[in-house]
Amino acid sequence: MIIRKEIDFDKPLTEAQKNMMKEMEHKPAAPDEDCPEYTEEELLHMMKLAAERRADRQKKTVTLRLSPVALKKAKSLGKGYTSVLSRILENALNNPEVIQRFL
């Protein structure tokens, strides 16, 4: 059985709400079809996938020589311009026509 109670966090808790919260501390979580309990194997698999994805997204530091004009334009983008340059470069490298144009 699911019981829903809404709490306005802008107001202090009432005594009834405090008692309700204390009672909930001792009730076990009950997995259901919307929120199943995962096996140890499933949890390990998800942790492995998360680590792989994190490694794929982790940026590497490199030295790159830019023309003064390119650097000035990049810096004019403001804070975070190196992230913008990274996305531009990644998109360009995924487009064979762009690559061929500059070879």
N, C-alpha and C positions, 0 to 999 in steps of 0.2 A: 504494500500500500504506500502510495506516495502522498506526502503532505507538503503543500507549498505554503510558505509564509514569506511575505515581503517585509523587508526591513528598510526603513529610511535612514541611511547612514549619516544624514545631516542632523539628525536628532539623537539625543542620548538613548541608549537601550532602556526599555522598561524592565521592571523586575520579572515580569512574565517572560519577556524575551531572553533575559539573562538565564532564567531557569531552564528554558527550552534549549538554549545553547549548551548548558551544562549536561542536560540529559542526553543530547546528541553525541557528546564525547564518548559515551560508553556503548553506543550502538554500532555494530559492525557495518561496514559498507556492503551493500548487496548488489553484486553484478547482475545485469540484465541484458537483454538483446541489444539495447542501445549503447551499453557500456560494459562489454564482457570483461571477464578477468583473463588476463593473458598468462600463458604458460611461461616458465623460465626460458624455454627455447625461443619462444616468440619475442620475449623482451631482449634476449641476447642478439637475435637477428636484427631487431629494430635499432639497437645500439650500434651494431656493425654498420648498418646502412647510414645512420646519422654521421658516424665518424668518416665514412667514405665521402659523403656529400660535403662535409665540412672541409675535408682535405682538398676536394675539387674546387671549392670556392676560395680557399686561402690564397691571398695574393702573395706574389714573390717580389722582392726588391731587385730591380735591374738598373743599369746605367744606360741612358738613352740620350743620344746627341740630337738636339733639335736646332733648327735654324732660329736666329733671333726673332724673325717674324712669326714663326709657328709658336715659339715660347710666349711671345707677347700676346698673341691671340688666345692661347690656352689660359694664361694667367688672367686675361680680361673676363674669363668666365666666373671668376671669384673663387671663394673658398671651396675646396673639393674638386678643383680643376683636374687633378691627377686621376680621380675616379672617372670623370667624364672622358678624359683621354683614353683611359683603359677601355671603356665601353665603345668608344668610337673605333679604336684599333681592333677590338674583338669583332665588331660588326663588319668592318672592312675586310678582315682576314677570313670571314665566313662567306664573302662574296667573291667568287672566282673572277668576275669581270673587273672588279677593282684591283685585284692582285695582278691580273694580266696587264692592265693598263700601266702599271708602274714598274713592271719588270724590264 
